[in-house]
Amino acid sequence: MKLGVITDCFKKDLEESIKLAGLLGLEGIQIYATSGTFSPEVLTEEQKANYKKLLKENNLVVSALCGDMGGHGFEIEKDNAERIEKTKKIIDLAVEFGTNVVTTHIGVIPSDVNNPTYKVMLSALSKCGAYAKEKGVMLAIETGPETAPTLYQFVTDVEKVGGGVGVNLDPANFVMVTGQDPVEAVKLLGKFIVHTHLKDGKMLNKTDPKIIYDHFAEGGIEALNVADFFIETPLGEGDVNWAGYINALNEIGFNGFLTIERETGLDPIADIKKGLDFIKKYL
């Protein structure tokens, strides 16, 4: 397995973040591509060339692009045409930067396959997946509000109509929000896992995950006092069973990226360094 980091976690501009990742001896970086300096609509050919040069100079590859557009993901049918086209542009950018993974949150997948929202989401992701597969890319749904069985059902249904959709497994999201055991999730989701996040945390009070993700969708993290429900921690200080988790990834033959994500904290660079030292004990 290879180690990477999400560049936004450094809280620096992209150029400086690439250099920091190189100094830490990482192998890859994940970059947000939905807005800002690295979005398809903004990037110039000169900027693309500069970022490719920086990646090469720092011995880095792009582990994945993040195509998360926020809001309710693909839950709302009238919004999906625009979101599908945006996703296709990010997939094209992924190809240009040599990565075969685009990650995204897609909204809250209903556990009932007969729920109309399930069908809306399946239709949208099937279209995105078909395009991704054509380009040699996997669109990876980040684990979040669903249990592993619900997510497994969904990606299996997408595979039946063409594929191109996998899983970006974030163990902390399971631990903090759904209470799903990440080790069992790895065993179930298996072949669909194409990218992972290294993040840790604790659930403080259990609630309906849809309540949490709906608040995020409508107002961002500021719209909900998440400290009432969960806390994100540095690696090793939360409730993720790292020994079991890494062992489960080894058992399914996963050899992709473990990409550090540190969304909170006053000193993210120190937390990222500490996280690297911590996780290397299990590799």
N, C-alpha and C positions, 0 to 999 in steps of 0.2 A: 504493500500500500504506500501511497505517496502523500506528502503533507503540503497543505496549501493554506491560504488565508483569504478572506473576503477583504478587498482593499479598503472599502468604506470603514472597516473596523479600526483602522489606524487614525481616523479623524483628520486625515491630511488630504491634499490634492492627489490625483491619481499618479502623477509622475513621481512624487515623493514616496507614495505608498509602494510603488513598484520597486523603488530603490531600497526601501526598508525591508520588503519581503526578500530581496536578494541578499541583504546583509544578514538576515536571519537564517540563510541557507535553505529556504523553502524551495520546493520544486514547482509550485504553481500558484496562481491567483485566480479568484473569482471576481468578476467585475459587474457592477450594476449597469444595465444597458437600456433601461426604460426611459430615463431622463438624464439631464445633465450633460457633462462633457463627453460621455461615451455612448450617447444614444445615436441610433442610425441617422436621425434627422440633423444632428449637429456635427458629427464627425466629418472633417475634411480629409481629402486624400493625404495632405501634408501631415495632419495629426495622426492618421493611421500609420503612416510610415514611421513617425517619431515613436509611437508606442511600440511598434514591432521592433524597432531598434533597441529601445529600452529593455524590452523583454529578453532579447538575445544577449545584451550586455550583462544582464543580471541572471542569466541562466534559468529563466523562468518560462513556463508555458501557461496558457490560459486553461485552468481546470474546467471552468464553466462560465457562461454568462448568466446573469440573473435577469429574467424577463418578467419579474413580478410587477404587475400594473396597479396593485392595490385595489381598493374598493371591494366589491363583492366578487371579484374574479370573473368567472364565466357563468355565474348564477342567473344573470338577467339577460334574457334572450335579445332584447332590442339593442343591448350594448355590444353584443358579441361579434358582429361583423367588423367593427372597427378594431376590437381587441385581437381578433384573429389575424387581421392584416398587419397590425403592429407586431404580433408574435412572429409572423413570417419574416419581417424585416430583421428582427433580432436573430432569428435562425440563420439568415443570410450572413449577418455580421459574425456569428459564431464560426461559420465555415471559413470566412475570410481570415479569422484569427486562429484557425487551426484547432478549435475545440469541437467536440461532438456532443456537448451537453448544454442545454439551456434549462435553468431551473425556474420554477414559478409556484406561487400559491394560486390555487384555482377557485377558492371559495370553500364553502362547507358542503361536502358531498353528503346527501341524505343517505341514511342507512337502508331506506326502503327504495328498491329499484323501480317501483311503480310511482314514486313521487315525481310530479311533472318537472321539478327542478333537476332531478337526476337525469332525465332525458335531455333537457336543455344543455346541461354540462357535458353529457356524453357526446352529443352532436358536435358541440364546439371543439372539444378536445380531439375528437376523431378527425376533424378537418385539420387542426394544427398538427396532429400526429402524422397524418398522411403526408403533409408538406415536409415535416421534419425527416421522416423516413426517406423520402425522395432525395433529400440533401445529405443523408448520412448522419443525421443528428437525432438525439433522443431528447424529447421534451420531458423533463423530470419534475413530477409533482412533489413539492416539499410537504413532508408530513406535518400535520398541524392539528386541526379539529377532529379528524376522524380516527377511529380505532384502526388497527392494521387490517382486520377482516373487511371493513368497509372499503378501504383503499385498495385492497387486493381485488375485491369484486369489481371495482371500477376499472382498474388498469387491465384486468382480464377481459372485461367487456370491450374496452378500446382495442385490445389485441385481436379480438374476434373480427373486428371490422377493418383491420389494417395495421394497427400497431403504431410504433413511433413514440409511444408514451411510456415512461418508466417512473422511477421514484428517486427523489433526493431525500435520504433519510436523515432527519434531525432528531437524535434521541431525546434531547432536552424538551422539545415540543411535546413529545409523548409524555414525558415525566411530569412536566409542569401543568399541562392542560387536560389531557385525556386520562392520565393514569395508566396508559398502555405500557406494558413492559417492553422496552426496546429490544431486548434479547429475543423475545418471542416474535417481535415484529420482523426482525432480520430473518429468522427462520421461515416465516410465512411468506414474506415479500421476495426473498431470495433473488431469483434471476432478474427481477424488475429493478433492483437497486443499481443505479449507475453513477451515483455521486452521493457523498455524505457530508454533513456538517459536524464539527466538533464543538459542542456547546453543552453547558451543564446548567442545572437549576433544580428548584424544589417546588412542589405544589404546597401551598399554604392552606387553601380552602377549595374543596372541589365544587365546581358549578358546571352548568351546561356549557360545553365548549363553544356552542353556537353563540351564546350570549357574549362571550369574550371576543370572538372573531367578528361578530356583527358590529361591536363597538369600534374595533380596529378599522373595519371597513368604512364606517361612517364618519369617524373623527380622528383616526390614528391612535397611537398609543396614549396620547394625552386625553382621550375621551373616556378612559377607564382607569381607575386606580388599580392597576394590576398588582400592586403590592398587597392588596387584599386577597389575591388569589394565588399568585406565584411570584417567585423571584429567580432571576437569572444570576448565576454565580460563575466565578472563574472555574476552569476545568479542575475537577477533583474535589470541589467544595460543595457539589450538589448531590443529587440522588441517583445519577446515572451509574449503573454497574459497569464500569469501564472494562474490567477484566473479562466479564461475560460478554459484553458487547463486541469487543475486538475479537475475542475468540469465535463468536458467532459469525462475524464477517469473514474470518479466515476459513471457517467451516464451509461457507457457501462459495468460497473461491473468489471473493471480491478483491480486486487488485487496483481499484481506482483511487480517487482522492479522498482524504480526510481533510476537510477544509475548515479551519478555525473561524468561528463566528462569535464575536464578543460585542454585544449590542449596548451594554450598559457599563458602568464603572468609571471612576475618575481618571484612571491611568491605563487606557486600553493597550498601549504598547507593552507595558510591564506585564499585564495580564496575558497577552499573547505569548510573550517570552516564557512566562511561567507555565502556560498551557502546553507549549512545545516540550519543555523539560518533563512535564508530567506524563504526557501521552507516549513519549518515547520509551518509557519503562515497559509499555505493553506491546511494543512492536518488535 
